[in-house]
Amino acid sequence: MKRVCARQRSQEQGSAVRPAKGVWPTKGEPMTSRKTPPGDTGGRNHGHAASVAGARRALPPPASRRLRDSFSVPALPGISIAFHGSVGVSAEVARVNAARLHDALALLSQSETGRHLLRDLAKSGYGVCFDNKKTDAAGAIGLCDPHAKRLIMRSSIDSDELALFLAHEAVHALQNERSDDLLPSAHHKPETLFRLSFAIEADAYAQQTQIAFELAQGQTPRHRPLLLMRGRFPGLVRAGERALQAARVSDRDGGAKALDDGRVMAAVFNAFYDDAGLRSFYETSHLQWINEFAEKHAAQTAKKSTAISQAFNGRAGVADMFRKDMSSSRLKRLLQWRGQSYLQTHRPDIQFAEPRYAGLSPTILQGVIAFYQAWLPERRLPTLSTFGLALAHDNPPTPPVLSPRDALAAHQSRPVKAPRKRKRDFW
């Protein structure tokens, strides 16, 4: 009689054999989100676990985790988005996630901007998965992992919200595909890092707002995405509406033209810089990140040195980083919508070194000065500014503007506490 091994018998009986760790998403799978910029390997393994020598061939995950491998995109024949399943949820929640992802992709395909994003996303090999553990750890509903080429979403959000979150993360994914120098990293100077962070987020918010307008004015109008945006980010929607109204005044068909030529995009992009809440969140996150990175990098460098020179070599290792800059012209060229550099056309006057686009809040400005003193003491302190006076008057008041010298004096008299993580809806 033919003998059957235990592994084969378990497969015939329908029980799943545990695959090699990390071959498909598990609790311990390493990842790097948009919050962890390229260049910060941090000792993490970004390679796929299946490439580890001796790893066993993975069995397909249970139905509760992965219901299908990809979703075809309506209105885009031959285009499909890879689906990597749901992690740490019941079979019922996984089915709901899959159904809502299908509806979200169908909704995005009704928008011209959404179709461009989905087509480029599929071409770049990105997929989607649901993982509450990773999104909750980052305080976000959506994350972009450029190393694994995945958009990671939180479970149990409806399809309209999911469509907006996917669009936002898709913009970050394509920003990284366009240039590995566009997303903030430890290779950039601290002041440049903040400037890039504001710019790429303004671009992502502008594109998701553009999609909401396109859906509301489409052949089959869908108004809820625009209502969601109006509820969360009223200043961005008002800026888009003002651009549409100005276009209609000058031309009867100007509203449609404004949506198609990038005028609404440019207006919403510029309005991002009037939102004190958004700017404060992103600058706080990045100040925390550069300090954590410097400490980790210094510790790794010091381990390779003798006990006498550990402190010196640790600081020297950090001093080798944070050197790159980016010009305003190159940044405007890299920020694209539907293949167009819309800022070069509609806002050629933007200079990203100006206080409106590069300014920091007084507390974060103090933190940047402290970072230079602690880790880059031999470098000349850059010219830093606050953004308080550049805000529109319909926004909440901000603290008074401080000069770098006053900010440094205040920091020395009262050390800055570590910034706290706060949750947000979009990344």
C-alpha positions, -999 to 999 in steps of 0.1 A, spaced: 0 0 0 13 34 -9 25 54 21 14 90 25 36 114 44 20 135 72 23 168 51 6 153 21 -21 137 43 -29 170 59 -33 187 25 -56 159 13 -77 164 45 -80 201 38 -60 214 68 -35 242 60 2 235 67 19 266 82 40 282 55 75 295 59 75 326 81 71 358 63 63 343 28 28 358 30 18 386 54 22 376 90 23 395 123 60 398 123 65 408 86 89 438 84 77 468 65 86 504 57 58 529 54 57 563 38 66 576 72 99 558 71 117 575 42 139 557 16 174 555 27 166 545 63 171 508 62 175 508 100 187 473 100 154 461 86 151 433 61 132 447 31 137 416 10 110 390 6 112 361 30 108 337 2 143 346 -10 159 333 22 180 303 15 162 271 26 128 287 29 100 262 21 77 269 -7 46 288 6 12 273 5 -17 296 -4 -31 314 26 -65 305 40 -96 320 25 -100 343 56 -69 361 46 -68 361 8 -100 358 -13 -85 365 -47 -51 375 -62 -61 406 -81 -90 428 -91 -97 439 -126 -103 477 -129 -136 487 -146 -131 511 -175 -95 499 -179 -94 467 -199 -64 445 -191 -55 465 -160 -57 447 -126 -45 456 -91 -29 428 -70 -46 420 -38 -25 406 -9 -54 399 14 -64 409 49 -42 402 80 -54 395 115 -92 396 108 -120 371 106 -132 355 73 -163 377 73 -142 410 77 -119 397 49 -148 392 26 -161 427 34 -127 442 27 -124 425 -6 -159 437 -16 -152 473 -6 -118 472 -24 -136 461 -56 -162 490 -52 -134 515 -44 -115 506 -76 -147 508 -96 -154 543 -81 -119 555 -89 -122 543 -124 -151 568 -129 -126 596 -125 -100 606 -151 -74 613 -124 -83 580 -107 -78 561 -140 -44 576 -145 -34 566 -110 -47 530 -112 -30 525 -146 3 537 -134 0 518 -101 -6 485 -119 22 492 -143 46 498 -113 36 465 -97 19 478 -66 -8 459 -47 -32 464 -19 -36 447 15 -54 453 47 -35 453 80 -49 470 110 -18 463 131 5 483 108 -19 512 102 -27 515 139 10 515 148 15 545 125 -17 563 135 -30 562 100 -58 547 78 -35 542 48 2 536 43 25 533 13 53 508 15 75 515 -15 100 486 -6 73 459 -7 53 479 -33 21 477 -13 -6 501 -2 -16 491 33 -51 500 44 -71 497 76 -100 473 76 -137 482 78 -139 516 61 -165 521 35 -158 521 -3 -161 559 -7 -135 565 20 -113 537 8 -113 552 -27 -99 585 -13 -74 567 9 -62 546 -20 -58 576 -43 -37 594 -17 -14 565 -11 -12 558 -49 2 593 -54 30 586 -28 38 553 -46 41 570 -79 61 598 -65 86 572 -54 86 555 -88 92 589 -105 123 596 -85 139 579 -55 150 614 -44 115 629 -40 104 613 -8 121 626 23 151 606 35 181 607 57 201 618 27 184 652 26 193 682 48 169 686 77 154 718 63 150 702 29 134 671 44 106 692 59 102 711 26 98 679 7 74 664 32 51 694 28 53 693 -10 46 656 -15 16 658 10 2 689 -7 4 670 -40 -14 639 -26 -41 660 -10 -46 680 -42 -50 649 -63 -75 632 -40 -95 665 -38 -94 667 -76 -108 631 -78 -136 641 -54 -145 671 -77 -144 649 -108 -167 623 -92 -192 649 -82 -193 664 -117 -192 632 -137 -218 616 -160 -231 597 -130 -224 621 -101 -211 607 -69 -212 635 -42 -202 616 -10 -164 617 -16 -166 654 -20 -187 657 12 -161 636 30 -133 659 19 -154 690 28 -159 676 63 -122 668 69 -104 694 49 -128 724 43 -100 747 33 -88 725 5 -123 721 -9 -130 758 -7 -98 766 -26 -109 742 -54 -144 757 -55 -129 792 -57 -108 781 -87 -139 766 -104 -160 797 -98 -133 820 -111 -130 799 -143 -169 799 -148 -169 837 -145 -144 841 -173 -158 813 -195 -191 795 -194 -174 762 -198 -145 773 -177 -154 750 -148 -148 718 -169 -116 733 -183 -103 742 -149 -107 705 -138 -89 693 -169 -60 718 -172 -47 716 -136 -60 749 -122 -80 732 -95 -50 711 -86 -27 741 -83 -52 760 -61 -57 731 -37 -19 724 -36 -13 760 -25 -42 759 0 -25 730 18 1 755 32 -27 774 49 -37 744 70 -19 748 103 -31 714 115 -17 695 86 16 713 86 20 708 123 13 671 121 38 664 93 66 685 107 62 669 142 63 634 127 95 642 107 113 659 136 107 627 157 119 606 128 152 624 122 160 622 159 152 585 161 172 578 129 202 598 142 203 579 175 200 545 158 225 553 131 250 566 156 246 535 177 252 512 148 283 532 137 297 532 172 294 494 175 321 491 148 345 513 167 367 510 197 354 520 231 375 552 232 362 565 199 326 553 200 310 587 208 331 605 181 325 579 154 288 577 162 284 614 156 306 613 125 284 586 110 254 609 113 274 638 99 279 618 67 241 619 62 217 648 57 235 665 29 213 666 -2 192 696 -13 166 700 -40 159 731 -61 124 745 -65 125 740 -103 133 703 -100 106 698 -73 80 714 -94 90 692 -124 88 660 -103 53 668 -89 31 656 -117 -6 650 -123 -18 630 -153 18 633 -166 18 671 -164 40 693 -142 9 714 -133 28 737 -109 52 748 -137 21 758 -157 -1 774 -131 22 783 -102 56 790 -117 62 816 -91 64 791 -62 98 791 -45 99 763 -19 125 780 2 102 809 11 86 809 46 52 800 33 65 767 18 94 760 41 85 777 74 82 757 106 63 762 138 85 778 166 86 746 186 98 725 156 122 752 146 138 750 181 140 712 176 158 715 143 184 739 158 189 714 186 194 686 161 221 706 143 238 713 176 237 677 187 245 659 155 258 683 130 278 708 151 304 716 125 279 727 99 267 763 96 231 767 109 207 772 80 184 801 76 151 789 92 118 807 94 83 802 108 51 800 88 28 818 112 25 850 91 19 831 59 -13 815 70 -47 827 58 -68 846 83 -96 820 83 -73 795 100 -66 791 138 -41 816 152 -5 803 156 23 812 180 43 844 174 72 843 150 107 838 166 141 845 151 165 816 151 185 833 178 154 837 200 143 802 193 177 788 203 176 808 236 142 795 243 153 760 236 183 762 259 161 775 288 134 750 283 143 716 266 118 705 239 98 673 249 97 644 225 67 650 201 37 628 207 22 607 180 -13 618 169 -37 599 147 -48 613 113 -70 602 85 -48 605 55 -12 599 48 
